[in-house]
């Protein structure tokens, strides 16, 4: 019998992100403070594009979008938010969704597991995810708890627990 394992991934459910976007669009269309300021949020390829007539308004649109993401259960750590920039007469913010774990972040997570986790736990980097193995399921569960409590800059999900 193979050792128990689980995978650490960082993925955003595209449908949940789309639902959060539609909820934000509805709220922006209904709110009085967004009337006549050209406030809108839409997909632009794989990124979200926020637009408004002033820098303050576009930041308010971002706050609405973030609130909707939180309500849909998507961590703000999975958003990569740019700075507001002027484009003609309007201000814009680009927001991209982080999918996958970068090699630097994978090394950080692996180091946390090695330094603070149980000794029997081993972590392997496999592309944009990590596979964690151990002889004991209890050690794997304590590793999950350790990573949930760790202050990392990425949103982690644990899948394929076997």
N, C-alpha and C positions, 0 to 999 in steps of 0.2 A: 504494500500500500504506500502511495506517495505521501510526502509530508503535506500537512495543511498549508494552504496559501490564500492570499487575497491580492488584488490589484489595486493600486492607487492611481486614480485618473483625475483629470480636471476638465470636465466637459459641461457645456451649457446646453440644455434642452432647447432646440431651436423653436419648437412650438410654444413653449412657455415664454420665451423671449418675445415671440410674435404676439402672443396674447397680452403681455405686459405693454408692448408698444401700442396695440389697439386701445387698451384701456387709457393709456396716457393721451392718445390722440383724442379720445372722447372727452376727457377732462379738460384738455386744452381748448377744445371747441366750445365747451360750455362755460368756462370760467370768465367772469367779467373782466378781470385784470389782463387777460390775454386778447381782448377784443381790439381790433385795428392795430396790432403790433406785428402782424405777419408771423406769429408763432406757429411753428409746425415741427413735427418729428417724423422721419421716414427712413426706410432702408435705402442705403446707397451702396449697392453691391453687398458685401459682407459686413459693412459698417452701418451704424446709425448716424444720421445727419440731423442735427438740431439747428433750427433757424429762428431768428427773431430780429426785431428792428434795433434793439439796444443790447448792450452786454449784460445788463441786469436781467432783462427779460429772458435771454437765452440761458442764463444761469438758473432762473426760475423754472424754465422748461426742463432743464437737467434734473432739478430737484423732484419735479413731478414724475419724470421717468424713473429715477432711482427709487422713489416710493412705490411705484408700481412693480418694479423688479423685486423689491423686498416682499411685497404682498404675495407675489407669485412664487416665492421661495428660492429666488436666484440671488446668490451672494454678490455684494458689490465688489468683492475681490476679483470676480470674474469679468469686471468691466475695466477697460483701459480707456480712460477719459482724457481727451486732449484739452488744450487751453482754448478759450474763446479767441477767434480771430475775425477781423473785418473782411467782408467780401462784397464789394460794391457798397450798397446802402444798408446791408444787413450784417449781423454777426452770426457766426456759425461755431458749432462744436462738433468734432468727430468723436464718436464713441465706438470702440470695437470690442467684440466679445473674445475673451481668451479661451482657446480650446487647446488642450494638451498641456503637458508640463515641459517647460524649457529645460535644457540640459543643466543650466546653472541651478534652477529651482530643484531639479531632481537630485542634484548633488547635495543641496542643503537639506532636503528631506532625508536622504540617505545618511547624512552625517548626524542628524538628530536621532535617527533610529539607532545608529551605531553607538553614539555617545550615551544616550539616556535610556534606550530601550533595554529589554531583557537580553542577556548574552546569547541566547539560542536563536535570536531572530536575525535573518539575513535579508538584505534588500538588493535587488538587481534592477538596473535601469534597462528598460526595453522600449526603445523608441521614445514616444511621448508619454509613457506610463512607467510605473514601478511595480515589480512583483516582489512581494514579501513572503518569505517562507520560514517555517519553524516546525519543530517536532510537537509543540504544544499549542493547542487552540487557545488556551488561556493567555499565553504569551502574545499571540496575535491580537487578541482582544485588548490586552493592556497596551499594545503598540498603537492600536486604533485610538484608544482613549488619550494616549500621549500626544498623538498628532492632532487630535481635535483641540486639545488644550494649548498646543504650541502656537506661537505668534509668527505664522508664516504669511507671506504676501499673496498666496494663491489659495483658491477654493479647492478643497480636496474632497473627492468622493471615493468610497471603498466599494469595490465590486468583486464578483466571482469568489466569494468566500467559500472555500472548500475544505 
